[in-house]
Amino acid sequence: MRHDHLLTAKQLSRADIEAVLARAGEFADDPAAHADRHPGALLALCFFEPSTRTKMSFETAAKRLGGDVIDMGAVEDSSVKKGESLADTARVVEGYADGIILRHPSQGAARMASEFVDVPLVNAGDGAGHHPSQTLLDLYTIDENAGLDDLTIGIMGDLKYGRTVHSLAHALTNFDVRQHFISPESLRLPRSVRYDLHEAGANVREHDDLAAVLPELDVLYVTRIQRERFPDEEEYEKVAGQYRIDAETLEAASDDLAVMHPLPRIDEIDPEIDDLPNATYFEQAHNGVPVRMALLDLLLGDGGDGE
Amino acid sequence: MTEKDTELRISKIRDGTVIDHVPAGEALHVLAILGIDGSGGEGVSLGMNVPSETMGHKDIVKVEGREMSQAELDVLSLIAPDATVNIVREYAVAEKTEIEPPEQVTGLLSCPNRHCITNAGEPVETRFDVLGEGVRCAYCETIVREEITDHLAV
C-alpha cells in the first residue's frame, strides 16, 4: 500500500484491500505472535468524539505489534477545550508519535489534519464522512463469510449520515458486487456518494423496503437510524420501526445470509438474532484487531516486507 | 438595438480587460470573483441585461488599466462559461481569449456544509475541485451544482 495516510476508502485499490486482508489473515491466526513487528512504535489516539470499538481495537492492534499508544483523552480534558485548532493539535501530536488515529465530528477533518503532518494519519471517522478502517474490517468479514466477488449485499438504515456506509460502498466498487441500498427516502445516500458510485460504474439499486430484495442477499449490513436525524420522536419511531430486523424477518432470507452491523446497535437488530448462525456482527467487531494490525503494519512500514 | 449600440452605451476603455457574454445578471458576481470592488482605483464599467443576438440578454464588464491573467479569469467559468475576454491596448483589442474551467478553485467559495471542517475556524482555505457540472469541496466532498454564486466567499 503506497499511501501516507488513510483518509477515505476511495484511496484503496483492489490490490491495497487484498494486501490488507491477506496480512490480517496472517495476524488473525495468532495475534499474540507478532510483538516483534513494531517494537517501540507509538500511536497517538486523538478522538474528539466517543468511541469504544475503534479506539480499543487500534490500541490492541498497536500493542499486539509491540508498540504502544498515547491517548489525547476526552476533549473536555484537553487543550481543545481552550479553543486550540485541530491543525495545531495535529502538529503538536505529530512530534510525539509515529502515527495518528483521528476521529472528529467535522467532515473533512482528517484530510485537513493530514495536510499539517508528515506521520501517517488514519481517519477513524469524520462526522458523516468516511470511516475507512471500519471498511477494511467489514470487507475482511464479508470475505470470510460470503466472498467479495459475485456478491449481493443489502446496506440498510441511515445511508445519508452513515460514514461506515459511505466508505463501504466506495470500497465495494473494486469487486464484482451488486449493492442494494435500503432506507427511508429522507436517509438515502448523499449526492457525493452517488456521484462516486456512478463514476466507478457501480451496480447499485435503491429501495425503501427490505422485503423486495432480502431473498437474494448474501450479506445484510444494518446501520443505526439515529433519533437526532428526525424532527420529532413520533416520526423517528415510525421510520425506524420499518428498518428493524428480527428472527421473523429472516425467515424470508437465505439460510446463509450474514447479518452485519458496525455497532453500536440500539434496537435495529433484535437480540434474538444474536444466537442464530446469521449473526456476524460480533465476529465483525473482533476482526477489528487483526485488520487494524495489518493496516498499521503497512502504514508504519520498516517492520518487514510491509511496504 | 444592435450590439454596436450597446458598446456605445458603455464607455470604451483605452487599456484593460473587457469581459463579454456574461450571463445576464451575473456582472456583479464577476467583479466579486475577480476581487474588484473599486478600492484598487481601477475604472469599472458595467452593462447589465443588455440585448444580445446570441444570448437574448447579457452582461458586459470592462475594467480599465488592468490586464487580468488567464488564471484569474478561468474561475469565471464557474458562473460564465461562455464569456469571452478581450485585452484592450490603446483602444484596440490586442488579445482575445476564451476561459477554461480550472481544475480547482481555492479560497473563492465557502462550503455550504456547515459540518465541513472548513467552517470550523481552522486555518485552511477552502478548496473545490471543478467537476463537469458543479464543484466539489476537497475536504468534505459536498457537491455544489446549483447557485454557486450563493457560496462566494469573496
Interface residues (C-beta under 8 A of the other chain):
Chain A: T8 S85 L86 A87 H104 P105 S106 Q107 G108 A109 R111 M112 E115 D126 G127 A128 G129 R191 S192 Y195
Chain B: N113 H115 C116 I117 T118 N119 A120 G121 E122 P123 V124 L131 R136 C137 A138 Y139 C140 E141 T142 I143
